[in-house]
């Protein structure tokens, strides 16, 4: 789905960094270097980015109302 706005463990706001991280990762940069450049140093916050799976495109077709 979508990246949570805050880290589950510490509560740091992370949602605004996802677009930068995603673009740089798709261009081939190392995830660890990207997170360090974005000043995300805590393990709990880094986990939020590294373990995130983008599923919104897979789930969106099922979100429409169906007639019975």
N, CA, C and O atoms as CSV, one atom per row, in Angstrom:
chain,resi,resn,atom,element,x,y,z
A,1,UNK,N,N,0.839,-1.177,0.000
A,1,UNK,CA,C,0.000,0.000,0.000
A,1,UNK,C,C,0.886,1.243,0.000
A,1,UNK,O,O,1.898,1.273,-0.700
A,2,UNK,N,N,0.538,2.233,0.744
A,2,UNK,CA,C,1.314,3.460,0.805
A,2,UNK,C,C,2.225,3.424,2.020
A,2,UNK,O,O,1.897,2.812,3.037
A,3,UNK,N,N,3.372,4.085,1.909
A,3,UNK,CA,C,4.292,4.163,3.038
A,3,UNK,C,C,3.617,4.918,4.176
A,3,UNK,O,O,3.042,5.981,3.945
A,4,UNK,N,N,3.671,4.400,5.388
A,4,UNK,CA,C,3.090,5.126,6.514
A,4,UNK,C,C,3.755,6.498,6.693
A,4,UNK,O,O,4.935,6.662,6.385
A,5,UNK,N,N,3.008,7.465,7.184
A,5,UNK,CA,C,3.522,8.815,7.361
A,5,UNK,C,C,4.591,8.851,8.441
A,5,UNK,O,O,5.565,9.594,8.328
A,6,UNK,N,N,4.413,8.047,9.492
A,6,UNK,CA,C,5.367,8.033,10.603
A,6,UNK,C,C,5.937,6.637,10.803
A,6,UNK,O,O,5.319,5.636,10.442
A,7,UNK,N,N,7.130,6.593,11.386
A,7,UNK,CA,C,7.757,5.325,11.742
A,7,UNK,C,C,6.915,4.657,12.825
A,7,UNK,O,O,6.445,5.320,13.750
A,8,UNK,N,N,6.726,3.344,12.709
A,8,UNK,CA,C,5.912,2.629,13.689
A,8,UNK,C,C,6.539,2.641,15.076
A,8,UNK,O,O,5.815,2.669,16.071
A,9,UNK,N,N,7.851,2.621,15.169
A,9,UNK,CA,C,8.530,2.505,16.459
A,9,UNK,C,C,8.781,3.836,17.143
A,9,UNK,O,O,8.429,4.004,18.311
A,10,UNK,N,N,9.381,4.786,16.438
A,10,UNK,CA,C,9.795,6.030,17.087
A,10,UNK,C,C,8.891,7.221,16.784
A,10,UNK,O,O,8.924,8.214,17.510
A,11,UNK,N,N,8.087,7.141,15.729
A,11,UNK,CA,C,7.157,8.217,15.416
A,11,UNK,C,C,7.722,9.316,14.539
A,11,UNK,O,O,7.045,10.321,14.318
A,12,UNK,N,N,8.943,9.165,14.026
A,12,UNK,CA,C,9.529,10.186,13.169
A,12,UNK,C,C,8.741,10.273,11.862
A,12,UNK,O,O,8.341,9.250,11.307
A,13,UNK,N,N,8.520,11.483,11.375
A,13,UNK,CA,C,7.778,11.692,10.134
A,13,UNK,C,C,8.665,11.296,8.959
A,13,UNK,O,O,9.773,11.811,8.808
A,14,UNK,N,N,8.167,10.366,8.115
A,14,UNK,CA,C,8.947,9.840,7.002
A,14,UNK,C,C,8.235,9.931,5.657
A,14,UNK,O,O,8.883,9.807,4.619
A,15,UNK,N,N,6.957,10.139,5.646
A,15,UNK,CA,C,6.164,10.061,4.429
A,15,UNK,C,C,6.619,10.985,3.320
A,15,UNK,O,O,6.495,10.638,2.145
A,16,UNK,N,N,7.139,12.145,3.657
A,16,UNK,CA,C,7.541,13.114,2.646
A,16,UNK,C,C,8.832,12.723,1.925
A,16,UNK,O,O,9.181,13.342,0.920
A,17,UNK,N,N,9.538,11.721,2.412
A,17,UNK,CA,C,10.802,11.296,1.816
A,17,UNK,C,C,10.647,10.135,0.834
A,17,UNK,O,O,11.602,9.788,0.140
A,18,UNK,N,N,9.473,9.538,0.767
A,18,UNK,CA,C,9.294,8.344,-0.045
A,18,UNK,C,C,9.538,8.588,-1.534
A,18,UNK,O,O,10.183,7.769,-2.189
A,19,UNK,N,N,9.042,9.688,-2.077
A,19,UNK,CA,C,9.201,9.952,-3.508
A,19,UNK,C,C,10.674,10.060,-3.897
A,19,UNK,O,O,11.096,9.514,-4.916
A,20,UNK,N,N,11.448,10.766,-3.084
A,20,UNK,CA,C,12.881,10.893,-3.358
A,20,UNK,C,C,13.567,9.538,-3.301
A,20,UNK,O,O,14.371,9.198,-4.169
A,21,UNK,N,N,13.244,8.770,-2.272
A,21,UNK,CA,C,13.846,7.448,-2.114
A,21,UNK,C,C,13.491,6.547,-3.291
A,21,UNK,O,O,14.366,5.873,-3.835
A,22,UNK,N,N,12.243,6.526,-3.686
A,22,UNK,CA,C,11.767,5.651,-4.757
A,22,UNK,C,C,12.429,5.996,-6.092
A,22,UNK,O,O,12.870,5.102,-6.814
A,23,UNK,N,N,12.498,7.286,-6.422
A,23,UNK,CA,C,13.122,7.710,-7.678
A,23,UNK,C,C,14.597,7.324,-7.725
A,23,UNK,O,O,15.084,6.810,-8.732
A,24,UNK,N,N,15.295,7.577,-6.632
A,24,UNK,CA,C,16.727,7.284,-6.601
A,24,UNK,C,C,16.990,5.783,-6.623
A,24,UNK,O,O,17.971,5.335,-7.217
A,25,UNK,N,N,16.129,5.009,-5.986
A,25,UNK,CA,C,16.306,3.561,-5.988
A,25,UNK,C,C,16.063,2.990,-7.380
A,25,UNK,O,O,16.783,2.094,-7.818
A,26,UNK,N,N,15.054,3.503,-8.074
A,26,UNK,CA,C,14.765,3.042,-9.433
A,26,UNK,C,C,15.872,3.419,-10.411
A,26,UNK,O,O,16.047,2.758,-11.435
A,27,UNK,N,N,16.622,4.478,-10.101
A,27,UNK,CA,C,17.732,4.869,-10.969
A,27,UNK,C,C,18.976,4.011,-10.727
A,27,UNK,O,O,19.966,4.133,-11.450
A,28,UNK,N,N,18.926,3.143,-9.709
A,28,UNK,CA,C,20.009,2.188,-9.500
A,28,UNK,C,C,20.919,2.471,-8.326
A,28,UNK,O,O,21.906,1.759,-8.138
A,29,UNK,N,N,20.624,3.484,-7.528
A,29,UNK,CA,C,21.472,3.783,-6.374
A,29,UNK,C,C,21.267,2.751,-5.271
A,29,UNK,O,O,20.235,2.083,-5.208
A,30,UNK,N,N,22.257,2.634,-4.412
A,30,UNK,CA,C,22.197,1.719,-3.278
A,30,UNK,C,C,21.242,2.270,-2.218
A,30,UNK,O,O,21.288,3.456,-1.890
A,31,UNK,N,N,20.383,1.405,-1.687
A,31,UNK,CA,C,19.376,1.834,-0.712
A,31,UNK,C,C,20.015,2.414,0.545
A,31,UNK,O,O,19.519,3.400,1.090
A,32,UNK,N,N,21.092,1.825,1.004
A,32,UNK,CA,C,21.762,2.320,2.208
A,32,UNK,C,C,22.312,3.720,2.038
A,32,UNK,O,O,22.205,4.550,2.940
A,33,UNK,N,N,22.902,3.985,0.880
A,33,UNK,CA,C,23.447,5.321,0.612
A,33,UNK,C,C,22.336,6.363,0.501
A,33,UNK,O,O,22.490,7.495,0.958
A,34,UNK,N,N,21.231,5.976,-0.102
A,34,UNK,CA,C,20.105,6.897,-0.238
A,34,UNK,C,C,19.584,7.287,1.139
A,34,UNK,O,O,19.363,8.466,1.414
A,35,UNK,N,N,19.390,6.300,1.998
A,35,UNK,CA,C,18.859,6.570,3.332
A,35,UNK,C,C,19.820,7.425,4.150
A,35,UNK,O,O,19.386,8.278,4.924
A,36,UNK,N,N,21.109,7.204,3.985
A,36,UNK,CA,C,22.097,8.021,4.689
A,36,UNK,C,C,22.050,9.458,4.176
A,36,UNK,O,O,22.126,10.394,4.972
A,37,UNK,N,N,21.925,9.652,2.860
A,37,UNK,CA,C,21.825,10.995,2.289
A,37,UNK,C,C,20.561,11.712,2.753
A,37,UNK,O,O,20.565,12.928,2.945
A,38,UNK,N,N,19.482,10.955,2.933
A,38,UNK,CA,C,18.220,11.540,3.404
A,38,UNK,C,C,18.200,11.740,4.917
A,38,UNK,O,O,17.197,12.179,5.479
A,39,UNK,N,N,19.312,11.417,5.569
A,39,UNK,CA,C,19.490,11.566,7.025
A,39,UNK,C,C,18.524,10.690,7.824
A,39,UNK,O,O,17.977,11.112,8.842
A,40,UNK,N,N,18.329,9.469,7.341
A,40,UNK,CA,C,17.537,8.480,8.065
A,40,UNK,C,C,18.531,7.495,8.658
A,40,UNK,O,O,19.047,6.626,7.955
A,41,UNK,N,N,18.800,7.630,9.954
A,41,UNK,CA,C,19.872,6.865,10.570
A,41,UNK,C,C,19.392,5.772,11.518
A,41,UNK,O,O,20.106,4.793,11.735
A,42,UNK,N,N,18.213,5.917,12.079
A,42,UNK,CA,C,17.713,4.902,13.011
A,42,UNK,C,C,17.315,3.640,12.265
A,42,UNK,O,O,16.772,3.703,11.163
A,43,UNK,N,N,17.589,2.499,12.874
A,43,UNK,CA,C,17.253,1.222,12.242
A,43,UNK,C,C,15.753,1.079,12.025
A,43,UNK,O,O,15.317,0.540,11.008
A,44,UNK,N,N,14.971,1.558,12.973
A,44,UNK,CA,C,13.523,1.407,12.841
A,44,UNK,C,C,12.997,2.204,11.651
A,44,UNK,O,O,12.091,1.745,10.956
A,45,UNK,N,N,13.551,3.386,11.407
A,45,UNK,CA,C,13.108,4.217,10.290
A,45,UNK,C,C,13.594,3.650,8.960
A,45,UNK,O,O,12.867,3.678,7.967
A,46,UNK,N,N,14.818,3.139,8.943
A,46,UNK,CA,C,15.357,2.551,7.723
A,46,UNK,C,C,14.537,1.329,7.320
A,46,UNK,O,O,14.329,1.060,6.137
A,47,UNK,N,N,14.080,0.603,8.324
A,47,UNK,CA,C,13.255,-0.577,8.063
A,47,UNK,C,C,11.983,-0.212,7.317
A,47,UNK,O,O,11.519,-0.975,6.470
A,48,UNK,N,N,11.415,0.951,7.624
A,48,UNK,CA,C,10.175,1.371,6.987
A,48,UNK,C,C,10.348,1.498,5.470
A,48,UNK,O,O,9.427,1.185,4.716
A,49,UNK,N,N,11.504,1.947,5.024
A,49,UNK,CA,C,11.759,2.107,3.598
A,49,UNK,C,C,12.168,0.801,2.941
A,49,UNK,O,O,11.657,0.445,1.879
A,50,UNK,N,N,13.087,0.089,3.569
A,50,UNK,CA,C,13.651,-1.106,2.955
A,50,UNK,C,C,12.612,-2.226,2.847
A,50,UNK,O,O,12.622,-2.982,1.875
A,51,UNK,N,N,11.729,-2.338,3.818
A,51,UNK,CA,C,10.768,-3.434,3.821
A,51,UNK,C,C,9.437,-3.088,3.151
A,51,UNK,O,O,8.554,-3.941,3.058
A,52,UNK,N,N,9.283,-1.848,2.685
A,52,UNK,CA,C,8.019,-1.431,2.080
A,52,UNK,C,C,7.837,-2.053,0.697
A,52,UNK,O,O,8.768,-2.072,-0.108
A,53,UNK,N,N,6.638,-2.560,0.427
A,53,UNK,CA,C,6.287,-3.120,-0.872
A,53,UNK,C,C,5.127,-2.304,-1.431
A,53,UNK,O,O,4.086,-2.176,-0.787
A,54,UNK,N,N,5.303,-1.760,-2.612
A,54,UNK,CA,C,4.287,-0.915,-3.235
A,54,UNK,C,C,3.190,-1.791,-3.845
A,54,UNK,O,O,3.408,-2.426,-4.878
A,55,UNK,N,N,2.016,-1.829,-3.214
A,55,UNK,CA,C,0.916,-2.669,-3.665
A,55,UNK,C,C,-0.301,-1.885,-4.141
A,55,UNK,O,O,-1.301,-2.486,-4.534
A,56,UNK,N,N,-0.238,-0.565,-4.115
A,56,UNK,CA,C,-1.420,0.231,-4.421
A,56,UNK,C,C,-1.943,-0.035,-5.833
A,56,UNK,O,O,-3.155,-0.019,-6.048
A,57,UNK,N,N,-1.053,-0.279,-6.799
A,57,UNK,CA,C,-1.494,-0.550,-8.173
A,57,UNK,C,C,-2.198,-1.898,-8.285
A,57,UNK,O,O,-3.060,-2.076,-9.147
A,58,UNK,N,N,-1.841,-2.847,-7.425
A,58,UNK,CA,C,-2.481,-4.161,-7.438
A,58,UNK,C,C,-3.838,-4.147,-6.743
A,58,UNK,O,O,-4.733,-4.904,-7.119
A,59,UNK,N,N,-4.002,-3.294,-5.733
A,59,UNK,CA,C,-5.215,-3.265,-4.927
A,59,UNK,C,C,-6.254,-2.293,-5.491
A,59,UNK,O,O,-7.452,-2.504,-5.297
A,60,UNK,N,N,-5.834,-1.258,-6.168
A,60,UNK,CA,C,-6.730,-0.199,-6.639
A,60,UNK,C,C,-7.908,-0.713,-7.498
A,60,UNK,O,O,-9.021,-0.217,-7.326
A,61,UNK,N,N,-7.714,-1.678,-8.409
A,61,UNK,CA,C,-8.864,-2.134,-9.209
A,61,UNK,C,C,-9.992,-2.745,-8.372
A,61,UNK,O,O,-11.139,-2.782,-8.818
A,62,UNK,N,N,-9.683,-3.213,-7.188
A,62,UNK,CA,C,-10.690,-3.848,-6.348
A,62,UNK,C,C,-11.382,-2.878,-5.413
A,62,UNK,O,O,-12.254,-3.284,-4.645
A,63,UNK,N,N,-11.013,-1.599,-5.458
A,63,UNK,CA,C,-11.588,-0.630,-4.531
A,63,UNK,C,C,-12.883,0.008,-5.057
A,63,UNK,O,O,-13.487,0.818,-4.353
A,64,UNK,N,N,-13.320,-0.334,-6.266
A,64,UNK,CA,C,-14.559,0.228,-6.787
A,64,UNK,C,C,-15.749,-0.513,-6.213
A,64,UNK,O,O,-15.636,-1.674,-5.821
A,65,UNK,N,N,-16.869,0.146,-6.165
A,65,UNK,CA,C,-18.085,-0.446,-5.637
A,65,UNK,C,C,-18.659,-1.424,-6.651
A,65,UNK,O,O,-18.781,-1.107,-7.834
A,66,UNK,N,N,-19.006,-2.600,-6.184
A,66,UNK,CA,C,-19.580,-3.607,-7.065
A,66,UNK,C,C,-21.080,-3.704,-6.852
A,66,UNK,O,O,-21.568,-3.602,-5.726
A,67,UNK,N,N,-21.801,-3.902,-7.938
A,67,UNK,CA,C,-23.244,-4.104,-7.835
A,67,UNK,C,C,-23.506,-5.591,-7.695
A,67,UNK,O,O,-22.853,-6.405,-8.348
A,68,UNK,N,N,-24.455,-5.948,-6.850
A,68,UNK,CA,C,-24.756,-7.363,-6.605
A,68,UNK,C,C,-25.885,-7.812,-7.482
A,68,UNK,O,O,-26.287,-8.975,-7.424
